[in-house]
Amino acid sequence: MIAALYVETDGAYFGLPGVDPWDEKRDARKYAGPHPVVAHPPCQRWGRFWHGSTRKPHQFKLGDDGGCFDAAFKSLRRFGGVLEHPADSHAWSAFSLNKPPRSGGWVYAGQGFWTCCVYQGHYGHLSGKPTWLLACGMQRDDLPELRWGKTEQRLHPRALELHGYEKARRIGMMAMVGGKDKTRIRNATPDEFRDVLISIASSACTTQFTEDSP
């Protein structure tokens, strides 16, 4: 059994055997074990635009997520598993973690954690979506070799037709996704990537980590 924390209601983690999903209603900050976790803490206050939109900058404080990342970090450390956040998340600096290279490969993050950069586009996401993972509760040899490196360049055919190559390259695939589902599609975890995260969490031990050693 694993616990999936901070997941979308009725999303990719619901209805799976051996998975206990914690959506917003259950409040994953209250998770008290005992199972390893797959954690998707909110990223808005940790990313490139943590301060708010460019039209209204500095509306928010860096890391002001109601304690979600901190709670996920503590659950990961206590019960083992894996946490996912966008590449270049400021949370790594805030929690004194070593950052992974964009080229891929697991590296020691410190404090008993391992980290890597992987592109969800290799696993079914519409865009490349570079992602940082943080794992705990296993040895380096227990971690899987993923599909490392950037995804191939993807240009939306309609963007290419309307704007030409340079602008189509700059705005990316998601810019051409319209309607109310844009945010959901951007944030959704592809099933294949979800299964990778579940497999990592399933290999974790459920002991508490106190030593800063790989």
C-alpha positions as CSV (number, residue, x, y, z in Angstrom):
1,M,0.0,0.0,0.0
2,I,1.1,3.5,-0.7
3,A,-0.5,6.9,0.1
4,A,-0.8,9.4,-2.8
5,L,-0.7,12.9,-1.3
6,Y,-2.0,16.2,-2.7
7,V,-3.7,14.6,-5.7
8,E,-6.7,15.6,-7.8
9,T,-10.1,14.4,-6.8
10,D,-11.1,11.5,-9.0
11,G,-7.8,11.9,-10.8
12,A,-5.1,9.5,-11.9
13,Y,-4.6,8.0,-8.4
14,F,-8.2,7.2,-7.7
15,G,-9.6,3.7,-8.1
16,L,-6.2,1.9,-8.1
17,P,-5.5,-1.2,-6.0
18,G,-3.0,-0.6,-3.2
19,V,-3.2,3.2,-3.5
20,D,-4.8,5.5,-0.8
21,P,-5.4,8.9,-2.4
22,W,-5.4,12.1,-0.4
23,D,-7.1,15.0,-2.2
24,E,-7.8,18.5,-1.0
25,K,-10.8,17.5,1.0
26,R,-8.8,14.9,3.1
27,D,-5.9,17.5,3.6
28,A,-2.7,15.6,3.1
29,R,-1.0,17.7,5.7
30,K,-2.7,15.5,8.2
31,Y,-1.2,12.3,6.8
32,A,0.3,10.3,9.7
33,G,1.4,7.1,8.0
34,P,2.2,4.3,8.0
35,H,2.6,3.8,4.2
36,P,5.3,5.2,1.9
37,V,4.1,8.2,-0.1
38,V,3.9,9.6,-3.6
39,A,3.6,13.4,-2.9
40,H,2.5,16.1,-5.3
41,P,2.5,19.2,-3.0
42,P,1.2,22.4,-4.6
43,C,3.9,24.3,-6.5
44,Q,2.5,27.7,-7.2
45,R,4.4,29.5,-4.5
46,W,7.7,27.7,-5.3
47,G,7.9,28.1,-9.0
48,R,9.1,30.9,-11.4
49,F,6.1,33.1,-10.7
50,W,5.8,32.4,-7.0
51,H,5.2,36.1,-6.4
52,G,2.1,36.2,-8.6
53,S,1.4,37.2,-12.2
54,T,3.6,39.6,-14.0
55,R,0.7,42.1,-14.0
56,K,0.5,42.1,-10.2
57,P,4.0,41.0,-9.0
58,H,4.8,40.3,-5.3
59,Q,1.3,39.5,-4.3
60,F,2.6,36.4,-2.5
61,K,5.5,35.3,-0.4
62,L,8.0,32.7,-1.5
63,G,7.0,29.2,-0.2
64,D,3.7,30.4,1.3
65,D,1.8,27.2,0.6
66,G,0.2,26.7,3.9
67,G,2.9,24.2,5.0
68,C,2.1,21.7,2.3
69,F,5.7,21.1,1.1
70,D,7.0,21.0,4.6
71,A,4.4,18.3,5.5
72,A,5.1,16.3,2.4
73,F,8.9,16.6,3.1
74,K,8.4,15.3,6.6
75,S,6.1,12.4,5.4
76,L,8.7,11.5,2.8
77,R,11.5,11.5,5.4
78,R,9.5,9.5,7.9
79,F,7.7,6.9,5.7
80,G,9.8,6.9,2.5
81,G,8.6,7.4,-1.0
82,V,8.9,10.0,-3.7
83,L,7.9,13.7,-4.1
84,E,7.4,15.5,-7.4
85,H,7.8,19.2,-8.1
86,P,8.5,21.4,-11.2
87,A,12.2,21.7,-12.3
88,D,13.9,24.7,-10.6
89,S,11.6,24.6,-7.7
90,H,12.8,27.0,-5.0
91,A,11.8,24.4,-2.4
92,W,15.1,22.6,-2.9
93,S,17.1,25.7,-1.8
94,A,14.6,26.4,1.1
95,F,15.1,22.9,2.4
96,S,18.9,22.8,1.8
97,L,18.7,20.1,-0.8
98,N,21.3,19.7,-3.6
99,K,19.8,20.3,-7.1
100,P,19.9,17.7,-9.8
101,P,21.3,18.2,-13.3
102,R,19.0,18.7,-16.3
103,S,20.8,15.9,-18.1
104,G,19.3,13.4,-15.7
105,G,20.5,10.7,-13.3
106,W,20.0,10.3,-9.6
107,V,22.3,12.4,-7.4
108,Y,22.5,12.6,-3.6
109,A,20.4,15.6,-2.3
110,G,21.6,15.4,1.3
111,Q,19.7,14.5,4.5
112,G,19.1,10.9,3.2
113,F,17.4,12.0,0.0
114,W,18.0,11.3,-3.7
115,T,17.0,13.7,-6.5
116,C,16.8,13.8,-10.3
117,C,15.4,15.7,-13.2
118,V,13.1,13.9,-15.6
119,Y,10.9,15.2,-18.4
120,Q,7.3,14.0,-18.2
121,G,7.0,14.4,-22.0
122,H,8.8,11.0,-22.2
123,Y,5.9,9.5,-20.3
124,G,2.9,10.9,-22.1
125,H,2.6,14.6,-21.1
126,L,1.6,17.0,-23.9
127,S,4.6,19.2,-23.1
128,G,8.1,18.4,-22.1
129,K,7.4,19.4,-18.5
130,P,10.8,19.1,-16.8
131,T,10.3,17.7,-13.3
132,W,12.4,17.3,-10.1
133,L,11.9,14.2,-8.0
134,L,12.9,13.7,-4.4
135,A,13.1,10.1,-3.1
136,C,13.8,8.7,0.3
137,G,13.8,5.3,1.9
138,M,15.9,3.3,-0.6
139,Q,19.5,2.8,-1.7
140,R,20.8,4.3,-4.9
141,D,20.7,0.9,-6.6
142,D,17.0,0.6,-5.8
143,L,16.1,3.6,-7.9
144,P,15.1,3.1,-11.5
145,E,16.9,4.4,-14.5
146,L,14.5,6.7,-16.2
147,R,14.3,8.2,-19.7
148,W,16.9,10.9,-19.1
149,G,17.4,14.1,-21.0
150,K,15.1,16.6,-22.8
151,T,12.3,15.5,-24.9
152,E,12.3,16.3,-28.6
153,Q,11.1,19.7,-29.6
154,R,7.4,19.9,-30.0
155,L,5.6,22.5,-32.0
156,H,1.8,22.8,-32.1
157,P,0.9,22.7,-35.8
158,R,-1.7,25.5,-35.4
159,A,0.8,27.7,-33.7
160,L,3.3,27.1,-36.4
161,E,0.7,28.0,-39.0
162,L,-0.4,31.2,-37.3
163,H,2.8,32.5,-35.8
164,G,5.8,30.8,-37.5
165,Y,8.6,28.7,-36.1
166,E,10.2,31.2,-33.6
167,K,7.0,32.1,-31.8
168,A,5.7,28.6,-31.9
169,R,8.9,27.4,-30.3
170,R,8.7,30.1,-27.6
171,I,5.1,29.7,-26.5
172,G,5.2,25.9,-26.4
173,M,2.5,23.3,-26.7
174,M,0.3,24.3,-23.8
175,A,-0.2,27.8,-25.0
176,M,-2.4,26.4,-27.7
177,V,-4.6,24.4,-25.4
178,G,-7.7,26.5,-24.7
179,G,-10.8,26.2,-22.6
180,K,-11.4,25.5,-18.9
181,D,-9.4,22.3,-19.0
182,K,-6.0,24.0,-19.7
183,T,-4.9,24.0,-16.0
184,R,-6.0,20.5,-15.5
185,I,-4.2,19.2,-18.5
186,R,-1.0,21.1,-17.6
187,N,-1.1,19.8,-14.0
188,A,-2.2,16.2,-14.7
189,T,0.2,13.3,-14.1
190,P,0.3,10.9,-17.1
191,D,-0.7,7.4,-16.2
192,E,2.7,6.0,-17.2
193,F,4.6,8.5,-15.1
194,R,2.2,7.9,-12.2
195,D,3.1,4.2,-12.4
196,V,6.8,5.0,-12.2
197,L,6.3,7.1,-9.1
198,I,4.2,4.4,-7.5
199,S,6.9,1.8,-8.2
200,I,9.5,4.1,-6.6
201,A,7.4,4.6,-3.5
202,S,6.6,0.9,-3.3
203,S,10.3,0.1,-2.9
204,A,10.8,2.4,0.1
205,C,11.3,1.3,3.6
206,T,9.1,2.6,6.3
207,T,11.8,3.5,8.8
208,Q,12.6,7.0,10.0
209,F,15.8,8.6,8.6
210,T,18.2,10.4,10.9
211,E,21.6,10.1,9.3
212,D,22.9,12.4,6.6
213,S,24.5,9.7,4.4
214,P,23.8,8.2,1.0
